[in-house]
Amino acid sequence: MGDCCEDKACEITALRGRQGAVLKAVLFINAVMFFVEGGAGVMAHSNALVADSLDMLGDALVYGFSLYVLSRGPRWQAGSALLKGLIMAGFGLFALASAVYHIIRPALPVAEAIGGVGLLVLAANSICLFMLWRHRSDDINMHSVWLCSRNDIIANVSVIFAGIGVWLTAGRWPDLLVGLGISFIFLRSAFHVISRAAGELRLPQV
């Protein structure tokens, strides 16, 4: 029995080590891409790029929280997931406000910048999703992280289509609509994560 418990403890320690290495890698990628995409979004007057860059920043914060609670108990992980959901909701509302601002203060986005940067960020997030895939069902902590990464892919593809739409129409509405769509993804995912985390926190401690 002792050997069995020791083996189990070793397995858990090894799993936490693998999770930590993956989280550090994807945190670094998201932090770098936040500055790249955010800067490009401001220069290109693109609401879609700015909204998506906030997603990258939110994910970097999420990965940081996930690292902090990695070796802690289920209630800590559920609390972390709740905080992640609130951060998602905050960024969703900010992205929505950014879209409203661009509607009131119109400027034609640069289609080439939207498409080019969108492809670069899609490649970065595809790497993150691949790294997180095997850990998506480990626990609520890693599930919420994987959910963030999956949403990134959806948002990135939408940004690329926004660039194509701006180029074809010579108008700003494709960019604005994608920005609004990303804010909806933020808010929808936030509701899912907050609901699941709240349910975990309501469970009696063992």
C-alpha positions as CSV (number, residue, x, y, z in Angstrom):
1,M,0.0,0.0,0.0
2,G,2.9,2.3,0.9
3,D,4.5,1.7,-2.5
4,C,1.2,2.3,-4.2
5,C,0.7,5.7,-2.4
6,E,4.3,6.7,-3.1
7,D,3.9,5.8,-6.8
8,K,0.7,7.8,-6.9
9,A,2.3,10.8,-5.3
10,C,5.2,10.6,-7.8
11,E,2.7,10.5,-10.7
12,I,0.9,13.6,-9.4
13,T,4.2,15.4,-8.9
14,A,5.2,14.5,-12.4
15,L,1.9,15.7,-13.8
16,R,2.1,19.0,-12.0
17,G,5.6,19.4,-13.4
18,R,4.4,18.8,-17.0
19,Q,1.5,21.2,-16.4
20,G,3.8,23.9,-15.0
21,A,6.2,23.7,-18.0
22,V,3.3,24.0,-20.5
23,L,1.8,26.9,-18.6
24,K,5.1,28.8,-18.5
25,A,5.5,28.3,-22.2
26,V,2.1,29.5,-23.2
27,L,2.2,32.4,-20.8
28,F,5.4,33.6,-22.5
29,I,3.9,33.2,-26.0
30,N,0.7,35.1,-25.0
31,A,2.5,37.9,-23.3
32,V,4.8,38.6,-26.3
33,M,1.8,38.4,-28.8
34,F,-0.2,40.8,-26.7
35,F,2.4,43.6,-27.3
36,V,2.8,42.6,-31.0
37,E,-1.0,42.5,-31.7
38,G,-2.0,45.4,-29.5
39,G,0.6,47.7,-31.0
40,A,-0.4,46.6,-34.5
41,G,-4.1,47.1,-33.7
42,V,-3.5,50.7,-32.5
43,M,-1.4,51.6,-35.5
44,A,-3.8,49.9,-38.0
45,H,-7.0,51.4,-36.3
46,S,-8.3,47.9,-36.0
47,N,-10.9,47.1,-33.3
48,A,-10.6,43.4,-34.1
49,L,-6.8,43.4,-33.4
50,V,-7.2,45.4,-30.2
51,A,-9.9,43.2,-28.9
52,D,-8.0,40.1,-29.8
53,S,-4.8,41.5,-28.1
54,L,-6.8,41.9,-24.9
55,D,-7.6,38.3,-25.2
56,M,-3.9,37.5,-25.3
57,L,-3.3,39.7,-22.2
58,G,-6.2,38.0,-20.4
59,D,-4.8,34.6,-21.3
60,A,-1.4,35.5,-20.0
61,L,-3.0,36.5,-16.6
62,V,-5.0,33.3,-16.6
63,Y,-1.9,31.2,-17.1
64,G,-0.2,33.1,-14.3
65,F,-3.1,32.3,-11.9
66,S,-3.1,28.7,-13.1
67,L,0.6,28.4,-12.2
68,Y,0.0,29.8,-8.8
69,V,-2.7,27.3,-7.9
70,L,-1.2,24.3,-9.7
71,S,-0.2,22.4,-6.6
72,R,-3.0,23.7,-4.4
73,G,-6.4,22.1,-3.6
74,P,-9.6,21.9,-5.6
75,R,-11.1,25.0,-3.8
76,W,-8.1,27.1,-4.7
77,Q,-8.3,25.9,-8.3
78,A,-12.1,26.7,-8.4
79,G,-11.4,30.1,-6.9
80,S,-8.7,30.7,-9.6
81,A,-11.2,29.7,-12.3
82,L,-13.8,32.1,-10.9
83,L,-11.2,34.9,-11.0
84,K,-10.4,34.0,-14.6
85,G,-14.0,34.1,-15.5
86,L,-14.3,37.6,-14.0
87,I,-11.2,38.7,-15.9
88,M,-12.8,37.3,-19.2
89,A,-16.0,39.3,-18.4
90,G,-14.0,42.5,-17.8
91,F,-12.1,42.2,-21.1
92,G,-15.3,41.3,-22.9
93,L,-16.9,44.6,-21.7
94,F,-13.8,46.5,-22.6
95,A,-13.8,45.1,-26.1
96,L,-17.5,46.0,-26.4
97,A,-16.7,49.6,-25.3
98,S,-13.8,49.7,-27.8
99,A,-16.2,48.7,-30.6
100,V,-18.6,51.4,-29.6
101,Y,-15.8,54.0,-29.6
102,H,-14.8,53.0,-33.1
103,I,-18.4,53.4,-34.2
104,I,-18.5,56.9,-32.8
105,R,-15.0,57.8,-34.0
106,P,-14.7,56.0,-37.3
107,A,-11.3,55.3,-39.0
108,L,-10.6,52.9,-41.9
109,P,-8.5,50.0,-40.7
110,V,-5.4,48.7,-42.6
111,A,-6.6,45.4,-44.1
112,E,-3.0,44.1,-44.8
113,A,-2.0,44.7,-41.2
114,I,-5.1,42.9,-39.9
115,G,-4.6,39.9,-42.1
116,G,-0.9,39.6,-41.6
117,V,-0.8,40.0,-37.8
118,G,-3.9,37.8,-37.6
119,L,-2.0,34.9,-39.3
120,L,1.0,35.4,-37.0
121,V,-1.2,35.3,-33.9
122,L,-3.1,32.3,-35.2
123,A,0.2,30.4,-35.6
124,A,1.2,31.3,-32.0
125,N,-2.1,30.2,-30.5
126,S,-2.2,27.0,-32.5
127,I,1.1,26.1,-30.8
128,C,-0.5,26.9,-27.4
129,L,-3.6,24.8,-28.1
130,F,-1.4,21.9,-29.2
131,M,0.6,22.1,-26.0
132,L,-2.5,22.3,-23.8
133,W,-4.6,19.6,-25.5
134,R,-3.3,16.7,-23.5
135,H,-4.1,18.5,-20.2
136,R,-7.6,19.8,-21.1
137,S,-9.3,17.2,-18.8
138,D,-6.8,17.1,-15.9
139,D,-8.8,19.3,-13.6
140,I,-11.0,22.5,-13.6
141,N,-7.8,24.6,-13.6
142,M,-6.4,23.2,-16.8
143,H,-9.8,22.9,-18.4
144,S,-10.4,26.6,-18.1
145,V,-6.9,27.3,-19.5
146,W,-7.6,25.0,-22.5
147,L,-11.0,26.8,-23.0
148,C,-9.2,30.1,-23.2
149,S,-6.8,28.7,-25.8
150,R,-9.6,27.2,-27.9
151,N,-11.5,30.6,-27.9
152,D,-8.2,32.2,-29.1
153,I,-8.2,30.1,-32.3
154,I,-11.8,31.1,-33.0
155,A,-11.1,34.8,-32.5
156,N,-7.9,34.6,-34.6
157,V,-9.7,33.1,-37.6
158,S,-12.3,35.8,-37.2
159,V,-9.6,38.5,-37.3
160,I,-8.2,37.1,-40.5
161,F,-11.7,37.2,-42.1
162,A,-12.1,40.8,-40.8
163,G,-8.9,41.7,-42.7
164,I,-10.3,40.1,-45.9
165,G,-13.6,41.8,-45.4
166,V,-12.0,45.2,-44.9
167,W,-9.9,44.7,-48.1
168,L,-12.9,43.6,-50.2
169,T,-15.3,46.3,-49.0
170,A,-12.9,49.1,-48.3
171,G,-15.0,49.7,-45.2
172,R,-14.6,49.4,-41.5
173,W,-17.7,47.3,-40.6
174,P,-16.1,43.8,-41.0
175,D,-13.5,44.8,-38.5
176,L,-16.1,46.3,-36.1
177,L,-18.4,43.2,-36.4
178,V,-15.5,40.9,-35.6
179,G,-14.5,43.0,-32.6
180,L,-18.1,42.8,-31.4
181,G,-18.0,39.0,-32.0
182,I,-14.8,38.6,-29.9
183,S,-16.4,40.5,-27.1
184,F,-19.4,38.1,-27.2
185,I,-17.0,35.1,-27.1
186,F,-15.3,36.7,-24.0
187,L,-18.7,37.1,-22.2
188,R,-20.0,33.7,-23.2
189,S,-16.9,31.9,-22.0
190,A,-16.8,34.0,-18.8
191,F,-20.4,32.9,-18.0
192,H,-19.4,29.2,-18.5
193,V,-16.3,29.4,-16.4
194,I,-17.9,31.5,-13.6
195,S,-20.9,29.1,-13.5
196,R,-18.7,26.0,-13.3
197,A,-16.3,27.5,-10.7
198,A,-19.2,28.7,-8.6
199,G,-20.6,25.2,-8.6
200,E,-17.2,23.8,-7.5
201,L,-17.0,26.3,-4.7
202,R,-20.5,25.4,-3.4
203,L,-19.5,21.7,-3.0
204,P,-18.8,20.7,0.6
205,Q,-15.1,20.3,1.5
206,V,-14.0,16.7,2.1
